[in-house]
């Protein structure tokens, strides 16, 4: 953890996906004061398989799911969400109305990183990229 997943409605070149993963990692690390080495990014291409419902015809959409350690204030999560949406609209050439962000929050001991000491600690406001 954190695990950032974006479901998109079409396929993208590997270089674009790698660039998006790098941008997501940098954004998350900065906004959430987390070690970038803990961040995993999944880009799932659901070709013609993700739609935003409306009162009329559904349209193609994207959804970013963020599995994170709980403890951050809403303003911090909102800042992260806005930055992720901006990166997504820029790199994947989507409209802002096509992108939503959702959070699932976990205690630190629900995350295990073998290369970073095992179970994670709960998030603390004193963390600064460590």
Buried (B, 14 or more C-beta within 10 A) or exposed (E): BBBBBBBBBBEBEEEBBEBBBBBBBBBBBBBBBBEEEBBBBEBEBBEEEBEBEEEEEEEBBBBBBBBBBEBBEEEBBBBBBEBBBBBBBEBBEBEEEBBEBEBEBBBBEEBEBEEEEEEBEEBEEEBEEE
